[in-house]
Amino acid sequence: MKAKAILLFACLLCLSHFCFAHIVVDETDSPLSETGFCPELPVGSQDSTALPEKTKTTVVCNSGVSRYSNWYSFEKPEALYARKFLTKSIAPVATAALGIGILGMSDFELQLQESLNWNKDLKVPMYDDQLRYAPIAIGVILPLFGKYPKHKFLHLIPLLSSAYLLADGVVHQLKAYTAIARPNGAREHDAFPSQHSSMAFVAATLLHYEFGDYSPWISIGGYTLAGWVAYARVAQNHHWTSDVLTGAAIGTLSTHIVYLSYNFLSDLFTKNNLTICPYAVEGGGGVYLSYSF
């Protein structure tokens, strides 16, 4: 029974991480390679003739080709990103459904727990607290070996923080609403869903999005670490199987939603009908905003 339970647990977790779509973005197709509109200073301005000079004026425009704009400008989104979002969402939605289904089968879940919680005395360290952020650490290390993330650093900050905040908010709301007791008899009734599992799968999905195009093994490695964290929470009797499955689904789906929103904004900014161009001059600066109907 124990071996069957472990095998079933592994199979359920696999559903949440092997829905990959590796898209290599060709920089020559990026809107940054097209000549875009970047506004000049007003004609009457003293420095209008010196606009292109780096020593006096720095122009940053999301639709122009400039070395000054490359650090923050939007790039062309993936093709058919909305359809790909629906495809990628199948696995986490199915995982959440399985988790909720197991939650409703108390006898079966109790049998799973008894088979999987071999480390309930915490005699063997499983490092689940540390490893939930390991995929992010991998993403920090990979650039040292010439593997750079898909998106610019100033875009990664809101992507990462939004994914964590969204997943964490959903988890906390569900914990407060369900108030399910933990299997280890802890005083707090906040078992469902697992925050550790959710955070681990946010990190793994971020790693997949940013570095998965280099090699599928990078994505597999990140999701394996996340799966270990989920398994460790059950093995140490901190969570039920339904907790970690639902937590994994929330983390994965939240990250998909954040990247869907980002692609929508990228699409909006790179259709050449919306231009935001901050500029700096000696003693001041401004922001040019243009929208074409």
Secondary structure as UniProt FT lines:
FT   HELIX           2..14
FT   TURN            15..17
FT   HELIX           27..29
FT   HELIX           31..33
FT   TURN            43..44
FT   TURN            46..47
FT   HELIX           48..50
FT   TURN            51..52
FT   TURN            54..56
FT   STRAND          57..59
FT   TURN            62..63
FT   TURN            67..72
FT   TURN            79..80
FT   HELIX           81..103
FT   HELIX           106..116
FT   TURN            118..121
FT   HELIX           128..131
FT   TURN            132..133
FT   HELIX           134..141
FT   HELIX           142..145
FT   HELIX           153..178
FT   TURN            183..184
FT   HELIX           195..211
FT   TURN            212..214
FT   HELIX           216..235
FT   TURN            236..237
FT   HELIX           241..269
FT   STRAND          274..281
FT   TURN            282..283
FT   STRAND          284..291
//
